Amino acid sequence: MTNASAQLYTLTNNCGTKVTIMDVGATLVDFRVFIPKINQERSVILGTCKELYSHQQLYMGATIGRFANRIANGLCTIEGVQYHIETRKGEKHSLHSGDHSFDKRVFEVVALTPNSITLTTHSPHLDQGFPGDVTLIVTYTLDDTNGLKITYEATTTKATPLNITNHAYWNLNGDADSACASNFGHEVTIPADFYLPLDNESIPTGEFKAVDGTIFDLRNKVTITPELLANEALKATKGYDHPYILNKNNGKDGVIVTSADKLLQLSVKTDYPAVHFYTANYFTNAPTRRGNESYHDFAAIAIEPEYYPNFVNEPNFTKDCPLVTPEKPLKKFIYNKIKTI
């Protein structure tokens, strides 16, 4: 498969919103919303043209699997058997399942309507090092309230960890297509009383830590600024790059992100127990949609609904993060809604 042969599909609704999906990686390539107040259309996620997609290693908009986020040392033991999980070249820990993760695969389109697309892929036993033959079905559905629902359904032949998410980089400020894209000025609210502290290699320590009195308290809206991201508590990760344990039912509205000009608001709801919040701290040299320029650090915000990172190696995490089995398949959703203010 070459990038040029990738297929793009556009979903539409009665509001004039256009969502573009690519079969490679079952990727959310673009999400364009019309803003009546200024009579303009605005893209709300970063992206690149399909020909240059493989030139970026940031998983822009892709379906992540089999395991989103990190597995310590690329090792896990399932039902008494140790498995060696793929790591990216030269890296110690597995991140997003290594160099042959789902973002690089051509998914088969099995259903398509004007506002919905369903794609599937098969992952054989020991693919990326994981046990079990897995079949994943991903469905994107755009409704007439500018809500984009992503559902994941997966079956397996053996007990296995599955942590499937979407890796969109959100930027509501109107500059998502260009090199000047910045997350500064976005207001963020995450309904989470606890987060997962990380060691110096970004692996969760196994603790659940209260956000009270810390820079990790995002329960009341916080504005993203250079000064905030330079805080000493965020120095090791150069900004936010942390898992948050969502309060029951995600609070009233889920995770909320508002544009700097107060014209757009994103809400994210999910039935996963956590979201990973990342402020695009290492982003330089990823090509924009224009192709002749690149994004820079802090160009966007990633909100990745998921199970806890490294849950296969942390006894404290297993209650909230079950294995998928032949008897208990995976069924999860992410609901991203854009509202004009």
ABEGO torsion letter per residue (X at the ends): XBAAABBBBBBBBAAGBBBBBBABGGBBABBBBBBAAAGBBBBABBBBBAAAAAABAAGBGBBBOABBEBBBGGBBBBGGBBBBBBBBBGBABBBGGEAABAAABBBBBABBBAABBBBBBBBBBGBGGBBEBBBBBBBBBBBAAGBBBBBBBBBBABBBBBBBBBABBBBAAGAAABAABBABGBBBBBBBABBBBBBAAGBBAGBBBBABGBAABAABBBBBBAAAAABAAAAAAGEBBBBBBBBBGGEAAEBBBBBAAGABBBBBBBABABBBBBAGABABGBBBAAGABBBBBGABBBBBBBBBBGAAABAAAAAABBBBBAABBBBBBBBBBBBBX
